[in-house]
């Protein structure tokens, strides 16, 4: 067959060489058909031969170092890390509500105010109660001090009274002894006179007998009324009177001591009283301070959005009733749920750009949860992106689109992603050497939509090639476009 084709080629060449003109060929229709068929066959065989010998066209890339970035796009919702529930510190009537749910407020803005008339009345009552508690403490202290004074006075008096009673008792005893001795002396003298009178009883008319009778009568009188006896008896009476007085005083002081001892504050009682005083002062001061603070109303502690109003104007509220909720717009985080395939590329500290309501913000990955969460539709890991500079345009709860820079390499060796292939043995590229391609396995790193980082396998300056439609094979000759 090959010789046939070759003969026809030679024939066509000869015909053309001899200068046969087309118009002459057209004169002989049969001859023209033969020549046309020969020419077609020659062209066909020649085309096959040309195609068989031509190299496959490829695209090429010279491996070099450069910047390589990888960005992951994820969706999330706008939330805040700082939220405060405001509770009433007093029981009062609500005055005016100055904002609505969803309103943006600046730090210091008034959210809710109390009824001024009711607030003034309650503040006055709190001050009166504080005064009553203070006076009650003072009264308790004074009562205790008085009881202590009476007790310790009676106790001291009893000591002195006992000493006085002992001294008086000794004096009474001594005076009684002296009086007895004096009367005994008179009695002894009278006895002697009686003996002498008996001796003179034989001579009753004698002068001696009469004198003895007179002396006996005088002695009997002196035993009772002698000046010394009288003085001693009076002194004894005075001493007994004093003794009785002090004994009565002792009884009174003993009763006073017994009555006051229960009212005398002990060290524990004093400590308890001081503790009660301190507790009352703290409570009273807190109440008064709360009422004074309430005059300023409920104000925003930071820039944010009022997400809840829990009271109505004119309603009566109790202490610790919830009034409002404020969420900060200065601590905004984008809460996302990332699937298990993408989470491997995300790390805390990575930078991100976030689009919220057609406005772009910068941020940083601030938290990655250490557990998966089932949202009902899919399972993922919670990731939070904290905005660097949020502003008042932020709308809480709205959807946000974030782009996280998962890699930012400044000097990476990379190849186009189109040049990278993979089989059961791993990733590989075709390296161009002397017009032929050689299959070379590589270790890859960071990838993005266009390029892949090469960690090993090819070096800077080598040329990798690929064909978008034709499968290259090891050792194939190629032609670089």
MIVO-714049 format. One line per field, with one value per residue (C-alpha): residue in one letter; residue number from 0; x, y, z. Coordinates in steps of 0.001 Angstrom, whole numbers. Layout:
res: (A_...)
n: (NUM_...)
px: (X_...)
py: (Y_...)
pz: (Z_...)
This chain:
res: (X_X_X_X_X_X_X_X_X_X_X_X_X_X_X_X_X_X_X_X_X_X_X_X_X_X_X_X_X_X_X_X_X_X_X_X_X_X_X_X_X_X_X_X_X_X_X_X_X_X_X_X_X_X_X_X_X_X_X_X_X_X_X_X_X_X_X_X_X_X_X_X_X_X_X_X_X_X_X_X_X_X_X_X_X_X_X_X_X_X_X_X_X_X_X_X_X_X_X_X_X_X_X_X_X_X_X_X_X_X_X_X_X_X_X_X_X_X_X_X_X_X_X_X_X_X_X_X_X_X_X_X_X_X_X_X_X_X_X_X_X_X_X_X_X_X_X_X_X_X_X_X_X_X_X_X_X_X_X_X_X_X_X_X_X_X_X_X_X_X_X_X_X_X_X_X_X_X_X_X_X_X_X_X_X_X_X_X_X_X_X_X_X_X_X_X_X_X_X_X_X_X_X_X_X_X_X_X_X_X_X_X_X_X_X_X_X_X_X_X_X_X_X_X_X_X_X_X_X_X_X_X_X_X_X_X_X_X_X_X_X_X_X_X_X_X_X_X_X_X_X_X_X_X_X_X_X_X_X_X_X_X_X_X_X_X_X_X_X_X_X_X_X_X_X_X_X_X_X_X_X_X_X_X_X_X_X_X_X_X_X_X_X_X_X_X_X_X_X_X_X_X_X_X_X_X_X_X_X_X_X_X_X_X_X_X_X_X_X_X_X_X_X_X_X_X_X_X_X_X_X_X_X_X_X_X_X_X_X_X_X_X_X_X_X_X_X_X_X_X_X_X_X_X_X_X_X_X_X_X_X_X_X_X_X_X_X_X_X_X_X_X_X_X_X_X_X_X_X_X_X_X_X_X_X_X_X_X_X_X_X_X_X_X_X_X_X_X_X_X_X_X_X_X_X_X_X_X_X_X_X_X_X_X_X_X_X_X_X_X_X_X_X_X_X_X_X_X_X_X_X_X_X_X_X_X_X_X_X_X_X_X_X_X_X_X_X_X_X_X_X_X_X_X_X_X_X_X_X_X_X_X_X_X_X_X_X_X_X_X_X_X_X_X_X_X_X_X_X_X_X)
n: (0_1_2_3_4_5_6_7_8_9_10_11_12_13_14_15_16_17_18_19_20_21_22_23_24_25_26_27_28_29_30_31_32_33_34_35_36_37_38_39_40_41_42_43_44_45_46_47_48_49_50_51_52_53_54_55_56_57_58_59_60_61_62_63_64_65_66_67_68_69_70_71_72_73_74_75_76_77_78_79_80_81_82_83_84_85_86_87_88_89_90_91_92_93_94_95_96_97_98_99_100_101_102_103_104_105_106_107_108_109_110_111_112_113_114_115_116_117_118_119_120_121_122_123_124_125_126_127_128_129_130_131_132_133_134_135_136_137_138_139_140_141_142_143_144_145_146_147_148_149_150_151_152_153_154_155_156_157_158_159_160_161_162_163_164_165_166_167_168_169_170_171_172_173_174_175_176_177_178_179_180_181_182_183_184_185_186_187_188_189_190_191_192_193_194_195_196_197_198_199_200_201_202_203_204_205_206_207_208_209_210_211_212_213_214_215_216_217_218_219_220_221_222_223_224_225_226_227_228_229_230_231_232_233_234_235_236_237_238_239_240_241_242_243_244_245_246_247_248_249_250_251_252_253_254_255_256_257_258_259_260_261_262_263_264_265_266_267_268_269_270_271_272_273_274_275_276_277_278_279_280_281_282_283_284_285_286_287_288_289_290_291_292_293_294_295_296_297_298_299_300_301_302_303_304_305_306_307_308_309_310_311_312_313_314_315_316_317_318_319_320_321_322_323_324_325_326_327_328_329_330_331_332_333_334_335_336_337_338_339_340_341_342_343_344_345_346_347_348_349_350_351_352_353_354_355_356_357_358_359_360_361_362_363_364_365_366_367_368_369_370_371_372_373_374_375_376_377_378_379_380_381_382_383_384_385_386_387_388_389_390_391_392_393_394_395_396_397_398_399_400_401_402_403_404_405_406_407_408_409_410_411_412_413_414_415_416_417_418_419_420_421_422_423_424_425_426_427_428_429_430_431_432_433_434_435_436_437_438_439_440_441_442_443_444_445_446_447_448_449_450_451_452_453_454_455_456_457_458_459_460_461_462_463_464_465_466_467_468_469_470_471_472_473_474_475_476_477_478_479_480)
px: (0_2807_4408_1083_803_4378_3825_867_2873_5520_2865_1358_4779_5482_2227_2866_6466_5506_3311_21_-2459_-5735_-7683_-6171_-7001_-10579_-10846_-10553_-13067_-11930_-8372_-9303_-11068_-8050_-5712_-8012_-8259_-4499_-3986_-6451_-4767_-1357_-2562_-4213_-1119_1069_-1170_-978_2736_3017_714_2633_5910_4656_5271_2370_1862_2035_1826_4807_5772_9253_9292_10111_9742_7095_4134_1427_-1834_-4694_-8150_-11114_-14610_-17102_-20477_-21521_-23717_-22878_-22867_-21300_-19110_-20278_-23872_-25380_-28758_-29878_-31752_-33480_-31660_-34764_-38489_-40109_-42391_-41037_-41035_-40132_-38598_-36322_-35423_-36933_-35665_-33064_-31971_-28269_-27085_-23830_-22143_-23991_-27264_-30418_-32414_-35029_-35803_-37765_-40784_-39170_-41907_-41939_-38143_-37853_-40341_-38550_-35144_-36441_-37777_-34395_-32655_-35162_-34629_-30864_-31334_-33583_-31019_-28269_-30350_-31282_-27601_-26850_-29745_-28477_-24989_-26281_-28525_-25635_-23342_-25911_-26407_-22666_-22324_-24952_-23495_-19905_-20953_-22897_-20046_-17556_-19946_-20446_-16739_-16494_-19662_-18388_-15170_-17122_-19478_-16518_-14929_-18198_-18833_-15405_-16066_-19462_-17916_-15157_-17594_-19857_-16881_-15888_-19464_-19684_-16365_-17472_-20796_-19010_-16729_-19759_-21490_-18413_-18294_-21976_-21438_-18709_-20968_-23657_-21162_-20191_-23869_-24425_-21499_-23086_-26551_-26224_-26026_-28784_-28912_-25303_-24038_-21854_-24839_-26744_-23748_-23459_-27150_-26663_-23566_-25460_-28262_-25745_-23941_-27173_-27893_-24374_-24529_-27224_-26676_-23079_-21758_-19215_-21885_-24209_-21477_-20485_-24094_-24633_-21477_-22641_-26049_-24399_-22223_-25217_-27172_-24321_-23971_-27656_-27425_-24546_-26234_-29286_-27037_-25430_-28809_-29790_-26519_-26779_-30236_-28991_-26079_-28355_-30830_-28219_-25933_-28197_-28165_-24417_-23091_-20567_-17631_-19603_-22647_-20582_-19118_-22597_-23902_-21011_-21624_-25308_-24357_-21897_-24431_-27145_-24776_-23771_-27391_-28617_-25775_-26377_-30101_-29430_-26737_-29079_-31776_-29246_-27972_-31538_-31976_-29649_-31826_-30615_-27824_-25717_-22346_-20895_-21800_-24248_-27708_-30686_-31943_-34659_-36946_-38627_-40749_-43464_-43923_-45789_-45399_-44410_-41194_-39445_-35770_-33860_-36526_-34950_-35377_-33321_-30529_-27670_-25243_-21927_-20979_-17334_-16738_-18213_-17519_-18640_-19795_-19299_-19711_-16892_-16983_-14411_-12596_-11998_-11290_-7840_-6746_-8015_-5964_-6422_-4669_-5311_-6460_-9787_-11940_-15647_-18423_-21441_-24187_-21844_-19212_-15846_-14185_-10922_-10716_-8835_-9786_-10149_-11615_-11944_-14223_-12758_-15889_-18143_-21714_-24694_-26790_-29541_-28533_-24798_-22029_-19279_-16947_-17729_-15237_-15283_-13763_-13323_-13607_-10753_-12763_-16548_-18749_-22328_-23342_-23175_-26491_-26543_-27826_-27317_-25498_-21846_-19429_-15851_-12638_-9980_-6375_-5298_-1773_333_3738_6186_8843_7238_8124_4878_3472_143_-2606_-3260_241_-375_-1587_-2290_-2506_-2399_1313_843_1050_3315_4188_5840_9243_10572_14108_15491_12055_10703_8644_9445_6984_8244_6574_6331_5314_2774_1886_-459_-2914_-5258_-7496_-4525_-1323_136_3172_5942_7862_10059_10430_11193_13524_13473_14298_12926_10107_6859_4415_850_-1800_-5419_-6800_-4105_-2734_1037_3226_6711_9302_6866_8232_6430_6449_6052_3473)
py: (0_2296_1793_2573_5795_6621_5938_8226_10935_10539_10611_13813_15346_14372_15765_19058_19109_18619_21712_20142_22915_22693_23629_20795_18422_19609_18553_14936_14397_10896_11978_14848_12551_10296_13168_14676_11364_11005_14456_13816_10560_12187_14970_12495_10326_13367_14756_11523_11543_15157_14589_11517_13354_16665_17293_17913_21551_22391_25384_26086_27857_28574_27686_30735_32176_34743_35676_33082_33789_31468_32796_30852_32286_31550_32931_33968_36267_39523_39132_40831_39512_42128_42257_43760_43230_46236_45497_48010_48544_50030_49490_52454_53579_53791_57318_57531_55133_57138_54531_51644_48135_48106_51725_52566_54504_56162_55728_57831_58065_57843_54661_54640_57181_56755_58767_61798_62390_58775_58663_61756_60308_56976_58652_60678_57531_55870_58797_58725_54993_55561_58190_55844_53061_55430_56658_53106_52232_55274_54389_50835_52103_54585_51981_49577_52225_53182_49583_49123_52276_51067_47600_48612_51430_48944_46494_49122_50402_46913_46523_49785_49033_45621_47204_49824_47209_45143_48179_49193_45635_45607_48939_47749_44594_46549_49114_46338_44759_48065_48650_45183_45644_49000_47590_44571_46868_48688_45401_44060_47174_46803_43160_44131_46789_44116_41926_44828_45633_42027_42331_45438_43969_43408_47107_48405_51676_52389_55139_52704_50572_53588_54692_51258_51321_54679_53449_50369_52497_54846_51854_50458_53771_54158_50707_52128_55829_56547_59145_56689_54029_56504_57766_54249_53269_56311_55539_51956_53135_55375_52525_50192_52841_53260_49534_49155_51935_50305_46941_48500_50161_46811_45272_48019_47783_44028_44332_46996_44876_41899_43984_45629_42689_41303_44643_45121_44516_41713_41825_39577_41807_44881_43192_42146_45681_47091_44506_45430_49067_48410_46245_48882_51597_49599_48761_52316_53894_51462_52301_56036_55655_53565_56230_58950_56923_56269_60008_59643_56851_53806_54967_53156_52082_51822_52354_49697_48579_48248_44751_44495_46782_44791_47488_49938_53582_54078_50465_49628_47610_45861_45790_43393_43506_43361_46600_46476_44742_46553_44854_46498_47479_47915_44182_42693_39116_37238_33795_31199_27451_25849_22334_19659_20098_23837_23938_22387_25603_28012_29085_31711_34964_34757_38000_38364_40818_40904_42321_43580_45437_46199_47610_45960_45569_43983_41392_38502_34910_35123_31748_28221_25899_22599_20648_20111_21381_19914_22741_20346_20587_19989_19462_22051_23860_27322_30003_33635_36584_39752_43028_45499_48709_48188_51258_52434_50975_47495_45612_42745_39413_40260_37842_38585_37188_36718_35997_34486_34627_31093_31578_34585_33429_36026_33750_30478_28177_27495_26167_26790_24570_23420_21892_19751_16180_13356_9585_6761_7446_11129_14572_15113_17554_17205_18853_19927_18839_18943_19002_16087_15891_13829_12855_14235_13641_16672_17535_20337_22895_25858_26008_28646_28855_29437_28043_25362_25677_23140_22001_19480_17753_20662_23606_27249_27766_24443_24485_22614_22014_20849_20419_21175_18542_15962_13490_13804_10752_10333_10948_12478_15060_18381_21783_24798_27278)
pz: (0_869_-2587_-4226_-2369_-3126_-6885_-6965_-5270_-7942_-10656_-9307_-9088_-12684_-13937_-12200_-13352_-16994_-16797_-17576_-17296_-15521_-18543_-20455_-17699_-17762_-21413_-20468_-17699_-16968_-16775_-14480_-12036_-11895_-11304_-8596_-6821_-6962_-5558_-2707_-1833_-1867_394_2756_3052_3409_6184_8121_7832_8945_11937_13032_13059_14728_18552_21007_21889_25606_27877_30135_33333_34665_38368_40499_43961_44809_46961_47444_49226_50098_50975_52363_51977_54771_55845_59315_61375_63138_66913_69940_72705_75237_76436_79582_81187_83243_86486_88717_92011_93608_93725_92008_89196_85643_84286_80596_78087_75802_73153_71245_70745_67971_68534_68474_71553_72540_75887_78480_76540_78681_78076_80893_83628_86888_88040_89723_92347_93475_93472_95703_98199_98395_98751_101727_103400_102958_104656_107553_107995_108109_110852_112853_112656_113793_116763_117667_117830_119988_122319_122663_123447_126014_127641_127814_129203_131812_132850_132960_135074_137519_137650_138080_140487_142611_142410_143554_146230_147550_147908_149819_151808_152787_154041_155972_157445_158565_160201_161871_162991_164597_166307_167540_168916_170595_172035_173306_175022_176560_177732_179226_180975_182394_183586_184946_186932_188384_189043_190812_192895_193746_194727_197081_198585_199088_200928_203145_203777_204868_207237_208788_208838_212626_213009_210793_212601_212220_210014_208178_207305_206003_203922_202423_201458_199776_197945_196776_195378_193751_192239_190846_189220_187861_186286_184018_183899_184708_182212_180905_180492_178801_176464_175547_174940_172745_170787_170423_169246_166646_165454_165216_163338_160863_160568_159804_157219_155411_155557_153925_151374_150705_150121_147694_145771_145691_144149_141724_140663_140132_138125_135891_135292_132525_130735_130849_127317_127034_124654_122331_122709_121902_118838_117721_118210_116178_113464_113329_113119_110283_108455_108789_107621_104546_103722_104360_102401_99542_99479_99550_96881_94725_94955_94139_91174_90072_89578_86553_85145_83216_80902_78313_79671_76159_72504_71447_70396_72737_71985_74659_76707_79500_81217_80240_81133_84425_85559_89124_89316_92164_93011_90718_87995_84501_82575_79355_77428_75676_73288_72471_68939_69929_70389_67238_66220_63132_64231_61495_61193_59186_57755_58592_55275_55558_59318_58769_57033_59712_62718_65407_64518_60767_59160_57407_55513_56253_54119_56063_54242_51295_53632_54169_57575_58634_61389_62964_63712_67498_68452_67124_69089_70212_69406_66436_66513_64703_63274_62157_58513_58786_61294_61644_63998_65387_64361_65477_63644_65708_63784_64213_63872_63995_63676_64125_60742_62251_62392_64860_63586_59924_57576_56830_54262_55406_53530_55758_54605_55477_54062_53116_51854_50661_49084_48008_45097_43254_40000_38280_39608_35993_35888_38951_38476_40910_40812_43352_43961_44745_43168_40137_37349_33961_33780_30353_29406_25836_24186_26188_29390_32443_35145_38483_41855_44147_47706_47836_50487_50341_47446_46128_43086_40750_42215_44453_46672_45939_48996_47198_43824_41494_41892_40987_37301_36053_33506_34042_31198_30694_28046_28864_26458_25824_28358_28577_29115_30478_27750_25253_22811_23088_21505_23818_22663)
